[in-house]
Amino acid sequence: MPQLPDAAEFEIARRAHRRLAMLKAFYRHLAVYIGVNALLHLINLVNGHRYWAIWPLLGWGIAITVQAASAFEWPLRLLAPDWEQRKLQQLMAAERRRPPMDGPAGTG
C-alpha cells in the first residue's frame, strides 16, 4: 500500500505547484508580449508615422519585469543570507567544467 505524504511533503508539493503555475503564466505572458509588440512594431513601420510603438513596449515591459521578478523570486534570492555561498558553489562548479589553463595562475 502506498504511503501518504506527511504534512511537510504536502506543503512542499503545494508550494512547488504554485511556483510552477507562476512560471507557466510568466512564459505565456512573455510570448503574448513578444507577439503583440512585434505586430505593433510592424504596424508602426508600415504606417510610416513617428515611432510610437516603443511606448507599449516599455510600459508593458515594466509589467513583464515585475512578473518575472515574482516568478523567479529575484529579490528574495539575491537578498537571502545564503546567496553568496550558493553563488560561490555555482561558480566553482563552472570552473571545474572548464579545461585547465597552461601553467600556474597569473603567469600568463
Buried (B, 14 or more C-beta within 10 A) or exposed (E): EEEEEEEEEEEEEEEEEEEEEBEEEBEEBBEEBEEEBEEBBEEBEEEEEEEEBEEBBEEBEEEBEEBBBBBBEEEEEEEEEEEEEEEEEEEEEEEEEEEEEEEEEEEE
